[in-house]
Amino acid sequence: MTVHSDVAHNNKNYLNHETTLWSWLSTVDHKRIGLMYLFTITGFFIVGGLAALTMRMELASSGADFLSPEQYNVLFTLHGAIMIFLFIVPGIPATMGNFLLPLMIGAKDVAFPRLNLLSFYIYVVGAFMALYALLNPIDTGWTFYAPYSMQTQSAVILMTGAAFVLGFSSILTGLNFVVTVHRLRCPGMTWDRLPVFVWGLYATAVIQTLATPVIGMTLLLLIVERWLGVGIFNPAMGGDPVLFEHLFWFYSHPVVYIMVLPAFGVVGEIIPVFSRKPLFGYKMVCYASVAIALVGFLVWAHHMLVAGISDTSAIYFSVITFGVAIPTAIKVFNWVSTMYKGSISFDTPMLYAMGFVFLFMIAGTTGIYLATLAVDVFYHDTYFVVAHFHYTIQGGAVIGLIAALHFWFPKMTGKMYNEPLAKIAFVLVFVGFNLTFLPQFVLGMEGMPRRYFDYLPEFEGLHRLSSYGAVVNGFGYTFALLNLLGAWIFSKKQAPANPYNSLSLEWNTQSPPIHENFEETPSVTDYPYAYGTPVEGGGH
């Protein structure tokens, strides 16, 4: 599958096809909907990030500085709920997935364009509900654990109702993507020619469709219990709080792969392009995405190894969790093998992709510790889990999203960003991130409990180092986003249709794409990673 770099340019594109506000608000163009998601979730990322920075400033020294314990719990919940439900879960699928999926399979749009727009507005309604709930501070944490969520007087019903509504947006997006991949592939786009990013989105969509109803049912039961006083999860009324944990984590562990699988796909797209080598083990990388999605449904109770489940159950979930490492390791080894002896260009997207591989290796390695029964008993309620979680989610999903934004920025906007500034931002993000969370592994090993507002004086040095890192990390993200936004608004440097000489199908149309994506329906004759082979330089 090879792309011409001399694609004819049409002054009309999806950005100026219609320019009224109503044309944007009522659009069914997947590219515009992807952009609307992108701007919306970026706003929530900023709010959630400011909450995190505020907490880290409070934790820079022991004792109460400028927050009370109650305010800290509210900020803790604000950060977690916004980052998980409003930013990371929609993250790559709703933004880059919406924009790129039809382009990468040669389609004019997703299978159900109106349903796509509906899913965006359902997301907006759920987001406003969540923000309104946060005006009446909620202090349960983003997990809403029973029995505390039954007893607190904060706005639990409204917040869980918001998460319930947001789930419908996720389900509709997942259904749309599954049908799109099955039904709208262009001629020649067989399953063994799909880009790995599409495989990642497809596996993610399956999880969205199958797992999200479980959390919706769980949150609805929680609302019913608070409203009607029915004993479901509250032990004081004959309920079972461990049942809530089972139902919650049956969704919330697969949701980790909703966040990370698309990022795997992003990295799988970037590394071959900037290594100028075919993707090593293409089929195994694709099958590994599906394997991770399926096995992800079988390991939820490794979050509950100290929650009183039986020894037999604990052993089962521990062993199966080790199994998740196999398809993940396949991906990592294949990415590294792709780079081996490649002609690597250290452009910004490649730097983020390589940073992703490094950070996710740390996430996976520390996950093995937490899957080990004897070790998890000690580490479970410590900062070790906080660090592992953020290496997985921020080091995985967020870094993957930033990599995708830089890689496909020319395609989305028709502009080129400032490369030196982008590399400076990467260094700030990478150094700041590790400076923030590596000390937290040490804090966890020394016994520092997570979620605590205060701590013993001997932990202050590492907490202060972590807080300094958070500031550097925040500057890095701000610098990266301002660089991209400034390039889009002010840059006069127009992007060519295919600035990276990439071979995947989305580069076979102009930058930014026309409203209909392609002048004529493309046809595919080879898989999209034939770099350094006689196929490279051919045509669709």
KOLRO-533612 format. One line per 3 residues: their letters; for each residue x, y, z negated of C-alpha. Coordinates in Angstrom, 3 decimals. Last residue first. Example, Ala and Ser with C-alpha at 12.3 -4.5 7.8 and 13.67 -1.06 7.14 Angstrom:
sa) 13.670:-1.060:-7.140 ~ 12.300:-4.500:-7.800
end
This chain:
hgg) -2.783:2.570:5.074 ~ 0.761:3.332:6.101 ~ 4.362:2.219:6.329
gev) 7.186:4.009:4.533 ~ 7.598:1.381:1.856 ~ 6.693:-1.990:3.365
ptg) 10.371:-2.729:4.096 ~ 10.959:-2.825:0.323 ~ 12.511:-0.249:-2.044
yay) 9.159:0.530:-3.631 ~ 6.329:-1.898:-2.886 ~ 4.318:-0.891:-5.960
pyd) 0.805:-0.298:-4.575 ~ -0.104:-3.773:-3.276 ~ -0.431:-4.136:0.478
tvs) -2.876:-3.624:3.355 ~ -5.375:-1.115:1.976 ~ -7.995:0.696:4.053
pte) -9.064:4.270:3.447 ~ -12.611:5.571:4.018 ~ -12.394:8.826:5.927
efn) -11.645:12.424:4.959 ~ -11.023:11.182:1.411 ~ -12.033:12.411:-2.064
ehi) -15.535:13.638:-1.029 ~ -14.992:17.032:-2.725 ~ -11.488:17.372:-1.306
pps) -8.561:16.414:-3.479 ~ -6.254:18.968:-5.144 ~ -3.811:18.038:-3.718
qtn) -4.607:16.296:-0.425 ~ -5.495:12.642:-0.058 ~ -3.314:9.558:0.212
wel) -1.813:10.228:-3.225 ~ -4.857:8.647:-4.884 ~ -4.039:5.390:-3.067
sls) -0.874:4.341:-4.835 ~ 2.459:4.557:-3.009 ~ 4.142:7.447:-4.810
nyp) 6.452:9.764:-2.898 ~ 6.680:11.879:-6.078 ~ 5.319:15.172:-4.671
nap) 2.461:13.496:-2.762 ~ -0.084:16.003:-1.451 ~ 2.378:18.842:-1.890
aqk) 1.943:21.056:-4.936 ~ 1.666:24.798:-4.454 ~ 4.105:26.989:-6.358
ksf) 2.267:30.248:-7.045 ~ 1.995:29.442:-10.745 ~ -0.263:31.690:-12.820
iwa) -3.387:29.767:-13.797 ~ -2.392:26.123:-13.317 ~ 1.224:26.696:-14.321
gll) 0.162:28.587:-17.440 ~ -2.172:25.764:-18.464 ~ 0.538:23.158:-17.984
nll) 3.186:25.155:-19.856 ~ 0.711:26.111:-22.580 ~ -0.154:22.427:-23.110
aft) 3.489:21.358:-23.363 ~ 4.466:24.226:-25.692 ~ 1.515:23.546:-27.992
ygf) 2.345:19.833:-28.099 ~ 5.969:20.600:-28.948 ~ 5.123:23.251:-31.532
gnv) 2.868:20.743:-33.303 ~ 5.626:18.128:-33.326 ~ 8.087:20.641:-34.805
vag) 5.556:21.526:-37.522 ~ 4.826:17.853:-38.204 ~ 8.558:17.159:-38.493
yss) 8.915:19.765:-41.227 ~ 6.023:18.080:-43.062 ~ 7.686:14.666:-42.800
lrh) 10.931:16.071:-44.211 ~ 8.953:17.588:-47.095 ~ 7.252:14.271:-47.780
lge) 10.631:12.513:-47.740 ~ 12.077:14.922:-50.304 ~ 8.963:14.985:-52.500
fep) 8.690:11.251:-53.180 ~ 10.681:11.442:-56.451 ~ 8.224:14.051:-57.757
lyd) 5.349:11.525:-57.988 ~ 2.418:12.140:-55.659 ~ -0.627:14.314:-55.058
fyr) -3.613:14.294:-52.685 ~ -3.424:10.541:-52.132 ~ -4.785:9.021:-48.903
rpm) -1.885:6.534:-48.739 ~ -0.066:5.200:-51.787 ~ 3.729:5.761:-52.022
gem) 5.256:2.364:-52.885 ~ 8.910:2.725:-51.881 ~ 8.256:0.745:-48.709
glv) 5.429:3.137:-47.902 ~ 7.603:6.206:-48.391 ~ 10.249:4.610:-46.160
fqp) 7.702:4.057:-43.397 ~ 6.534:7.638:-43.989 ~ 10.037:8.941:-43.327
lft) 9.740:7.588:-39.742 ~ 6.433:9.444:-39.304 ~ 7.115:13.154:-39.147
lnf) 10.728:13.201:-37.938 ~ 9.750:10.680:-35.285 ~ 6.960:12.919:-34.024
gvf) 9.030:16.089:-34.200 ~ 11.900:14.578:-32.204 ~ 9.616:13.248:-29.482
vlv) 7.323:16.275:-29.313 ~ 10.172:18.811:-29.375 ~ 12.141:16.857:-26.756
fai) 9.045:16.585:-24.554 ~ 8.390:20.330:-24.820 ~ 11.948:21.050:-23.668
kal) 11.375:18.695:-20.729 ~ 8.184:20.544:-19.757 ~ 10.030:23.870:-19.928
pen) 12.674:22.543:-17.520 ~ 9.978:21.181:-15.133 ~ 7.812:24.303:-14.836
ymk) 4.467:22.989:-13.561 ~ 3.548:22.346:-9.933 ~ 0.096:23.317:-8.639
gtm) -2.641:21.570:-6.622 ~ -4.658:21.249:-9.815 ~ -5.578:17.585:-10.258
kpf) -3.027:16.062:-7.884 ~ -0.179:18.248:-9.129 ~ -1.126:17.437:-12.758
wfh) -1.153:13.680:-12.073 ~ 2.195:12.864:-13.673 ~ 2.171:15.642:-16.276
laa) -1.359:14.889:-17.469 ~ -0.666:11.153:-17.425 ~ 2.412:11.532:-19.633
ilg) 0.418:13.689:-22.076 ~ -2.301:11.015:-22.155 ~ 0.230:8.242:-22.764
iva) 1.866:10.261:-25.554 ~ -1.585:10.559:-27.132 ~ -2.551:6.890:-26.714
ggq) 0.724:5.260:-27.743 ~ 2.912:7.330:-30.071 ~ -0.227:9.016:-31.357
ity) -2.251:5.828:-31.704 ~ 0.281:3.087:-32.371 ~ 3.024:5.164:-33.995
hfh) 0.245:6.902:-35.938 ~ -1.169:3.642:-37.276 ~ 2.251:2.275:-38.232
avv) 3.108:5.485:-40.122 ~ -0.182:5.516:-42.031 ~ 0.137:1.782:-42.752
fyt) 3.602:2.266:-44.262 ~ 2.125:5.156:-46.260 ~ 0.757:2.596:-48.697
dhy) -2.495:0.720:-49.288 ~ -1.612:-2.354:-47.225 ~ 2.151:-2.491:-47.826
fvd) 2.319:-4.805:-50.867 ~ -0.378:-7.320:-49.991 ~ 0.608:-6.875:-46.341
val) 4.008:-8.464:-46.974 ~ 2.698:-11.800:-48.281 ~ 0.075:-12.064:-45.557
tal) 2.222:-11.129:-42.557 ~ 0.089:-9.099:-40.147 ~ 1.373:-5.878:-41.720
yig) 4.985:-6.846:-41.010 ~ 4.097:-7.760:-37.417 ~ 2.493:-4.337:-37.036
ttg) 5.855:-2.775:-37.863 ~ 7.291:-4.373:-34.729 ~ 4.351:-3.317:-32.582
aim) 4.440:0.323:-33.633 ~ 8.224:0.486:-33.278 ~ 7.939:-0.976:-29.776
flf) 5.171:1.544:-29.138 ~ 7.521:4.417:-29.883 ~ 10.249:3.209:-27.519
vfg) 7.882:2.348:-24.663 ~ 6.026:5.650:-25.047 ~ 9.274:7.616:-24.998
may) 10.125:5.905:-21.721 ~ 6.755:6.949:-20.299 ~ 7.137:10.486:-21.683
lmp) 10.561:10.818:-20.078 ~ 9.222:9.369:-16.827 ~ 6.424:11.953:-16.708
tdf) 9.006:14.724:-17.316 ~ 11.376:13.730:-14.522 ~ 14.314:11.497:-15.388
sis) 14.679:9.957:-11.949 ~ 15.724:6.310:-12.168 ~ 17.221:4.551:-9.169
gky) 16.500:1.119:-10.613 ~ 19.086:-1.349:-11.877 ~ 16.755:-2.333:-14.757
mts) 13.784:0.059:-14.799 ~ 11.359:-2.645:-13.646 ~ 12.851:-5.063:-16.166
vwn) 12.119:-2.560:-18.948 ~ 8.503:-2.275:-17.800 ~ 8.227:-6.065:-17.502
fvk) 9.659:-6.594:-20.990 ~ 7.182:-4.090:-22.458 ~ 4.176:-5.567:-20.657
iat) 5.004:-9.140:-21.622 ~ 5.573:-7.947:-25.193 ~ 1.972:-6.717:-25.328
pia) 0.725:-10.028:-23.919 ~ 2.606:-11.902:-26.692 ~ 2.160:-9.484:-29.610
vgf) -1.555:-10.232:-29.782 ~ -0.627:-13.761:-30.869 ~ 0.844:-12.510:-34.147
tiv) -2.646:-11.218:-34.894 ~ -4.015:-14.716:-34.269 ~ -1.750:-16.078:-37.022
sfy) -2.749:-13.431:-39.580 ~ -6.439:-13.728:-38.771 ~ -6.362:-17.492:-39.293
ias) -4.307:-17.299:-42.508 ~ -6.676:-14.688:-43.982 ~ -9.721:-16.745:-43.053
tds) -8.315:-19.844:-44.749 ~ -7.323:-17.850:-47.830 ~ -10.870:-16.532:-48.153
iga) -11.669:-12.818:-47.795 ~ -11.166:-10.666:-50.909 ~ -10.370:-7.321:-49.317
vlm) -6.577:-7.776:-49.337 ~ -6.365:-9.269:-45.830 ~ -9.067:-6.865:-44.656
hha) -7.483:-4.967:-41.765 ~ -6.309:-8.358:-40.469 ~ -10.066:-8.951:-40.366
wvl) -10.455:-7.593:-36.824 ~ -8.281:-10.213:-35.100 ~ -10.538:-12.018:-32.619
fgv) -11.978:-9.181:-30.519 ~ -8.494:-7.902:-29.651 ~ -7.747:-11.322:-28.148
lai) -10.075:-10.470:-25.247 ~ -8.807:-6.945:-24.560 ~ -5.180:-7.998:-24.981
avs) -5.695:-10.871:-22.527 ~ -7.316:-8.538:-19.973 ~ -4.385:-6.137:-20.132
ayc) -1.927:-9.058:-20.032 ~ -3.519:-10.236:-16.786 ~ -2.508:-6.989:-15.101
vmk) 1.064:-7.038:-16.425 ~ 1.327:-10.725:-15.492 ~ 0.202:-9.939:-11.959
ygf) 2.746:-7.144:-11.515 ~ 5.702:-9.123:-12.886 ~ 8.262:-6.380:-12.217
lpk) 6.689:-3.251:-10.749 ~ 8.488:-2.711:-7.461 ~ 11.478:-0.376:-7.726
rsf) 11.916:3.332:-7.106 ~ 12.566:3.839:-10.847 ~ 10.505:7.045:-10.963
vpi) 7.524:5.532:-9.146 ~ 7.869:2.100:-10.783 ~ 7.816:3.659:-14.307
ieg) 4.851:6.002:-13.792 ~ 2.060:3.594:-12.864 ~ 2.760:1.010:-15.575
vvg) 3.079:3.826:-18.101 ~ -0.401:5.064:-17.185 ~ -1.808:1.537:-17.369
fap) -0.413:1.003:-20.853 ~ -2.011:4.349:-21.763 ~ -5.337:2.980:-20.500
lvm) -4.868:0.001:-22.861 ~ -4.074:2.224:-25.880 ~ -7.247:4.051:-26.947
iyv) -9.800:1.441:-25.930 ~ -7.226:-0.998:-27.340 ~ -7.508:0.601:-30.773
vph) -11.278:0.402:-30.274 ~ -10.907:-3.389:-30.404 ~ -9.876:-2.933:-34.059
syf) -12.669:-0.541:-34.870 ~ -15.490:-2.621:-33.480 ~ -15.113:-5.809:-35.516
wfl) -13.526:-3.469:-38.057 ~ -16.814:-1.814:-38.969 ~ -18.840:-5.023:-39.000
hef) -16.373:-6.851:-41.246 ~ -15.844:-3.805:-43.477 ~ -19.594:-3.325:-43.893
lvp) -19.944:-6.988:-44.848 ~ -17.225:-6.425:-47.470 ~ -19.488:-3.791:-49.054
dgg) -22.172:-6.432:-49.756 ~ -25.610:-5.306:-50.896 ~ -27.570:-6.267:-54.013
map) -28.525:-2.717:-54.933 ~ -25.448:-1.910:-57.041 ~ -23.420:-3.823:-54.440
nfi) -24.168:-1.123:-51.809 ~ -23.821:-2.565:-48.294 ~ -27.340:-3.709:-47.415
gvg) -29.555:-2.827:-50.382 ~ -32.417:-0.781:-48.909 ~ -32.646:2.703:-50.442
lwr) -34.693:4.101:-47.566 ~ -32.543:6.996:-46.413 ~ -29.106:5.898:-47.594
evi) -29.651:2.276:-46.609 ~ -31.187:3.198:-43.264 ~ -28.216:5.448:-42.454
lll) -25.762:2.643:-43.300 ~ -27.763:0.215:-41.161 ~ -27.587:2.687:-38.263
ltm) -23.838:2.988:-38.751 ~ -23.474:-0.778:-38.482 ~ -25.747:-1.077:-35.432
giv) -23.766:1.607:-33.615 ~ -20.500:-0.034:-34.670 ~ -21.680:-3.291:-33.083
pta) -23.047:-1.579:-29.955 ~ -19.517:-0.227:-29.279 ~ -17.869:-3.643:-28.985
ltq) -19.285:-5.081:-25.745 ~ -19.492:-2.094:-23.381 ~ -16.474:-0.204:-24.655
iva) -14.403:-3.399:-24.723 ~ -15.302:-4.195:-21.101 ~ -14.523:-0.599:-20.133
tay) -11.069:-0.869:-21.671 ~ -10.264:-3.970:-19.627 ~ -11.377:-2.113:-16.485
lgw) -9.454:1.035:-17.405 ~ -6.266:-0.979:-17.910 ~ -6.767:-2.836:-14.634
vfv) -7.335:0.518:-12.916 ~ -4.067:1.809:-14.391 ~ -2.375:-1.362:-13.146
plr) -3.268:-0.408:-9.578 ~ -5.546:-2.958:-7.897 ~ -3.892:-5.021:-5.182
dwt) -4.386:-8.449:-6.780 ~ -8.074:-7.705:-7.297 ~ -8.511:-6.977:-3.596
mgp) -8.468:-3.463:-2.175 ~ -8.434:-4.487:1.504 ~ -11.521:-2.466:2.364
crl) -12.292:0.097:-0.387 ~ -13.307:-0.927:-3.899 ~ -16.816:0.249:-4.785
rhv) -18.616:-2.785:-6.239 ~ -16.579:-4.457:-8.965 ~ -14.430:-1.502:-10.016
tvv) -17.400:0.876:-10.003 ~ -19.630:-1.580:-11.875 ~ -17.106:-1.915:-14.703
fnl) -16.423:1.840:-14.761 ~ -20.079:2.785:-15.044 ~ -20.731:0.245:-17.783
gtl) -17.806:1.604:-19.804 ~ -18.877:5.222:-19.356 ~ -22.412:4.362:-20.444
iss) -21.138:2.516:-23.533 ~ -18.816:5.362:-24.571 ~ -21.529:7.995:-24.210
fgl) -23.898:5.797:-26.209 ~ -21.291:5.514:-28.970 ~ -21.174:9.285:-29.332
vfa) -24.775:9.165:-30.541 ~ -23.919:6.704:-33.336 ~ -20.834:8.758:-34.290
agt) -23.092:11.801:-34.639 ~ -25.545:9.807:-36.748 ~ -22.622:8.752:-38.949
mli) -21.834:12.433:-39.458 ~ -25.441:13.455:-40.060 ~ -26.079:10.635:-42.522
vas) -22.817:11.167:-44.419 ~ -23.371:14.874:-45.061 ~ -21.910:14.999:-48.589
qtq) -23.712:13.798:-51.739 ~ -21.459:10.781:-52.184 ~ -23.049:7.541:-53.402
msy) -23.765:5.438:-50.335 ~ -20.515:6.462:-48.581 ~ -18.693:5.390:-51.757
pay) -20.093:1.837:-51.541 ~ -19.214:1.495:-48.732 ~ -16.444:2.802:-46.480
ftw) -17.238:5.702:-44.136 ~ -14.116:4.840:-42.039 ~ -13.360:8.464:-41.062
gtd) -12.696:9.438:-44.687 ~ -15.558:9.673:-47.164 ~ -15.248:13.386:-47.944
ipn) -17.931:15.132:-45.896 ~ -18.130:18.920:-46.054 ~ -21.395:20.528:-44.968
lla) -19.822:22.401:-42.049 ~ -18.433:18.981:-41.079 ~ -21.930:17.759:-40.320
yla) -22.413:20.626:-37.878 ~ -19.174:19.674:-36.132 ~ -20.276:16.043:-35.888
mfa) -23.699:16.977:-34.501 ~ -22.015:19.268:-31.974 ~ -19.758:16.402:-30.889
gvv) -22.685:13.995:-30.570 ~ -24.505:16.460:-28.303 ~ -21.336:17.007:-26.227
yiy) -20.784:13.245:-25.858 ~ -24.389:12.810:-24.747 ~ -23.685:15.589:-22.251
fsl) -20.682:13.720:-20.859 ~ -22.562:10.400:-20.688 ~ -25.339:12.122:-18.742
lnl) -22.822:13.378:-16.174 ~ -21.579:9.822:-15.616 ~ -25.129:8.519:-15.479
rpf) -25.723:10.993:-12.668 ~ -22.672:9.689:-10.789 ~ -23.582:5.990:-11.102
avd) -21.091:3.853:-9.132 ~ -18.212:6.285:-9.550 ~ -17.344:8.604:-6.690
kag) -16.106:8.610:-3.080 ~ -14.249:5.310:-3.436 ~ -10.700:4.423:-2.339
iml) -9.762:2.356:-5.404 ~ -7.330:4.886:-6.871 ~ -9.476:7.903:-6.028
pll) -12.567:6.344:-7.636 ~ -10.638:5.670:-10.883 ~ -8.665:8.912:-10.949
fng) -10.791:11.719:-12.369 ~ -13.038:9.664:-14.610 ~ -10.131:7.608:-15.887
mta) -7.942:10.677:-16.400 ~ -10.530:12.336:-18.616 ~ -13.107:9.889:-19.988
pig) -10.771:6.882:-20.044 ~ -7.670:8.792:-21.299 ~ -9.118:10.314:-24.445
pvi) -12.773:9.306:-25.058 ~ -11.600:7.252:-28.070 ~ -8.676:9.605:-28.835
flf) -10.438:12.962:-29.036 ~ -13.958:13.111:-30.452 ~ -14.316:9.842:-32.374
imi) -10.752:9.236:-33.549 ~ -9.182:12.702:-33.777 ~ -12.336:14.410:-34.988
agh) -13.204:11.799:-37.610 ~ -9.644:11.438:-38.908 ~ -8.804:15.137:-39.191
ltf) -12.145:16.145:-40.688 ~ -12.050:13.250:-43.166 ~ -8.594:14.234:-44.435
lvn) -9.640:17.884:-44.441 ~ -12.613:17.020:-46.675 ~ -10.440:14.889:-48.952
yqe) -7.923:17.748:-49.245 ~ -10.698:20.209:-50.081 ~ -11.854:17.964:-52.934
psl) -8.302:17.553:-54.271 ~ -7.921:21.360:-54.256 ~ -5.805:22.977:-51.582
fda) -3.294:25.847:-51.880 ~ -0.397:24.299:-53.781 ~ -1.624:21.463:-56.012
gss) 1.228:19.267:-57.225 ~ 4.079:17.760:-55.255 ~ 5.623:19.662:-52.366
ale) 5.294:19.355:-48.590 ~ 1.964:17.578:-49.139 ~ -0.053:20.797:-48.889
mrm) 1.788:21.715:-45.683 ~ 1.087:18.214:-44.370 ~ -2.613:18.604:-45.063
tla) -2.752:21.918:-43.197 ~ -0.828:20.415:-40.290 ~ -3.332:17.552:-40.064
alg) -6.304:19.939:-40.070 ~ -4.608:22.011:-37.364 ~ -4.181:18.845:-35.295
gvi) -7.846:17.943:-35.613 ~ -8.875:21.411:-34.420 ~ -6.359:21.381:-31.538
ffg) -7.367:17.873:-30.476 ~ -11.021:18.960:-30.593 ~ -10.315:21.727:-28.092
tit) -8.345:19.309:-25.922 ~ -11.341:16.952:-26.011 ~ -13.548:19.578:-24.403
fly) -11.044:20.733:-21.779 ~ -10.375:17.166:-20.665 ~ -14.032:16.094:-20.683
mlg) -14.867:19.012:-18.400 ~ -11.909:18.055:-16.187 ~ -13.117:14.463:-15.880
irk) -16.604:15.714:-15.047 ~ -15.081:17.854:-12.297 ~ -13.285:14.863:-10.800
hdv) -16.303:12.554:-11.114 ~ -18.413:14.946:-9.047 ~ -21.938:14.806:-10.519
tsl) -21.968:18.529:-11.170 ~ -24.744:20.206:-13.146 ~ -22.596:22.282:-15.511
wsw) -19.984:22.924:-12.832 ~ -22.396:24.029:-10.099 ~ -24.252:26.023:-12.755
ltt) -21.142:28.071:-13.492 ~ -20.871:28.977:-9.808 ~ -17.805:28.021:-7.774
ehn) -18.873:25.384:-5.284 ~ -16.324:23.442:-3.222 ~ -13.667:25.598:-4.886
lyn) -12.324:23.065:-7.399 ~ -13.284:19.949:-5.407 ~ -11.302:21.129:-2.418
knn) -11.727:23.365:0.622 ~ -8.469:24.728:1.992 ~ -7.934:21.404:3.770
hav) -4.406:20.038:3.917 ~ -3.457:17.203:6.271 ~ -1.583:14.465:4.442
dsh) 2.138:14.577:5.249 ~ 3.362:12.395:2.383 ~ 1.690:9.310:3.831
vtm) 0.904:6.690:1.255 ~ 1.854:3.065:1.206 ~ 0.000:0.000:0.000
end
